[in-house]
Amino acid sequence: MSQGSTGVGVGSALLGGGLLLLLVFLSLTVVVTHQQLDGVDHAALSWIHQSRDPGQQRFMEAATFLGGRPGQLVVVLMGAVLLWPRRRRWAVALPLVMGGAGLVQLLAKWTVDRPRPNLTSWGFPSAHVLSLVVLCGYLAYMVTMTSASSRWRHLPAGAGLGIVGTVGYSRMYLDAHWLSDLLGGFTLGLAYLLLAIWLIEWAPRVVLLLRSAPREIAAAADGRLASATGAAVDPLIATTAVVAMTPATQIAETR
């Protein structure tokens, strides 16, 4: 399989996966708004509350703080600085992608307006989980693309899942979210991440392909006429001639 066909396949998988996960999130939203997961949410929260102690409380508060906006801002700045020398397009895109993730979660929260376990508003989906999925997934993708050793390619994804899981657990422990809120943040965040990577990585290739298509058609037409006449032909004239020589489909007259 050629490198070009492989790239097209990966791009199609990213786009299709992002759209599929977006559909999963919308379906989950319908289920949540109809309160069909309330029993699962209460059971999961009761199980987490069985292991409460002061030391664990402090750890969960620290995980929530570091996994929130302050910690994410530091990681975004460091990531952009580290990416700048080798991948400037991705370094510039990182803060833009994270800013877009913030707007997406605000729109989703405002639309659903679901109460949290502590009865405050805007619980679904979890902003902590959504933004961490985007941030960790973005950086894991960068490491995977730049790492020369295959042994280290799965490490960033595993570390990202561990961070998302720890922070998500802390949000439930602190009565800030239901389990379904975390699932909503995960599915929407992953959908947004895949579509963002597709937009940054493969959308420019599609634009270049569309721009080069007329030139390729003209070159092919020039080759056809040149082989017939033995001389080079202007690309515009060649394209026009090929279109003119294309047999027209006869249409039966209707009475």
N, C-alpha and C positions, 0 to 999 in steps of 0.2 A: 504494500500500500504506500502511495507517495505521501510526502510530507504535507503537500497541499490538501489532499483528500483527508488526511488525518486531522489537520486544522479545522477543516469544514465540519468534520464529524464531532470534534470537541465543542466547537461553537454551537452546533445544533443541539448537542446534549445540554449545554449550559442554558440555552434559551428555552428548550423544552422543559428541562427540570425546573427552571424558575417559574414558568407559567403553571406547571403542574402543582408546585408547592403553593403558589398563590391561590389556586383553586382549592387546595386542601385547607388553607387558612380561611377562606371564605366559607367553606362548609363547616369548619369548626366554629366560626363566628355564629352561624345560624344555630348550631347545636347549643352553644353557650347562652345565647340570648333567649332560647326557649327553655333554659334551666334543666337540660337533660343530663348534665354532668354534675349537678349539685351533690348527689350522693357520693360520687367518686371524690369530689373536692373536699367534702367534709371528712371522709374517711382518711384521706391522705394527710390532712392537717391534724387530725387527732393522733395519727401514728407519729408524726413529727413531734408533737407536743409531749409525748411520753418521755422524752429524754431531755428535759430542761435542767440546766444547772448554771450558776453564775459564770463559770469559766467559758462554757460554750456560748453563753449569751454575748460575752465580749468578743469572742472570735467571730460570731455571725455579724455583729455590728461592724467589725473591721472589714470583713469580706464585702459587706454591702457598700461601705464607704469607698474602698479601693476599687470595687467593680463598678462604681457609679461614675458620675461625670468627672470628679477630680482625677481619679486614676486613669480614666480613658483619655482625658485631655493630655496627660503626660505621655502616655503611650503613643498617641497620634503624633505629637510633636517629635518624639524620638524616632518613630517610624519614618516620618517624612524626611528627617535629616539623614537617616541611614540609607534611605532609598535614593536620595538625590544624586549621588555621584554616578550610579549605574542605571537607574530606571527613573528618570525625571518625570516622565508622564505619569507613572504610578505614584510618585511622591507628591505631585500636585493634586492628583485625584483623591488621595487618601482623606484629607480633611473635607473635601467636597462630598465624598461618599458618606462620611460620618455625619455631616450636616444634613444630607438628604435622609439618612436613617432617622435622625431626630424629628424631621418633619413628618415622615411616614408614621412613626409611632404616635405622634401627637394627633394626627388626623384619625388614626384608628381608634385611639382612646376617646377622642371627642365623639366619634360616630357611635361607638358601642356604649360608652358611659356606664360601665359596670362597677358596682361597689366592690371594694376590697374586703378582706376578712375583718380589718379594723374599722370598717364602715366608712372610710374615706372614699372619694370618687376616683374614677379613671383607673381601674385596675387591669382591664384587658385591652391589649396584651401587655406583658411585662416589658417595660422599657429597658431595664437592666439586661435581661436575656437577649432581647432583640439587638441592641447595640453591641453587646459583647459577641454575639454570633457573627455580626458583620465585621467587627474589628479583628477578632481572632481568626476568622476565616480569610479575611483579606491578607493579613500578615502570613498566615500559613500557606496561602497560595503563592505569595512572593517567595517564601523560603523554598517551596517545592520547585518553583521555576528556576531559581538561581543555584540550588544545591547540586553539586557535582556527584555527591555520594547518595546512592539510593537508600542507604541505611538510615539517613536522617530525614527522609522525606515524610515519614509517618509521625515523627516526633512532634512537629508543630500542631498537627491536627489533634493528636492525643492530648497535648497540653491545653489546647483551646477548649476541647470538650471538658477537661477537668476544671478549668476556670469557670466555664459557663455553668456546669453542674454545681460547683461549690457556691457560686453567687446565687444561683436559682434556689438552692436549698436554704440559703440564709434569708432570702426574701420570704419564703414560706414560714421559716422558723420565727421571723419577726412579725408575722401576721400581715405582711404587706401584699401578699398575692396568694391566689388559689393555684392548684396544680394546672388547671386549664389555662390560667393566665400565662404560665411558663410555656406551655405547649403553643399557645398563640404567638408569643414572642419568638419562639424557636422557628416555627414554620414561616412566619412572615419575614423574620430576619434572614433566614436561609434563602427564601425566594428573592428577596431584595439583593442579597449578596451575589447570587448567580446571575441575575439580570445586570447588575452593575459590572461584574467582571466581563460579561458578554459585551456590554456597551463599550467598555474601555479597550478590550482586546480585539474583538472581532468586528464591531461596527465600522471602524475605519477601513478594514479590509473590504467590507461590502461596498463602501463608498468608492474605493479605488477600483474595485471590479466593475461597478456600474459606469465609472468614468472611462475605463479602458475598453469597455465593450464596443462603442462605436468605432474606435480605432482598429480593434481587432477585426470587426466586420469589414471595414474599409480595406485593411491589409489583405484579407481573404479574397475580397472582390478584385483587388488589384492583381493578385496572383492569378485568378481565373482569367481575367482579360489579357494579362501579360502573356500567359501561356497560349492564348488564342491568337494574339496579334503579334507577339514577339517584341513588344515595347512596353515600357512602364506607362501607367495611366494615372491621372490625378485621382486621389482617394475619393473625393466627392463625386467625380464623374463615374468612378468604378462602382461605388455603392448604388448610385442611381441606375446605372446600367444593369447591375445584378437584380435590383428590384424589378426593372422593366422586363428582364428576361425570365422572371419567375412566372411559370404558367398560372393563369388565373383560373379559379374554380368556376365552372359554368353553373349558372343558376337558372333553373327551369322557370319559364314564365307561367304565372298563375292566372287563371281565367276566372 
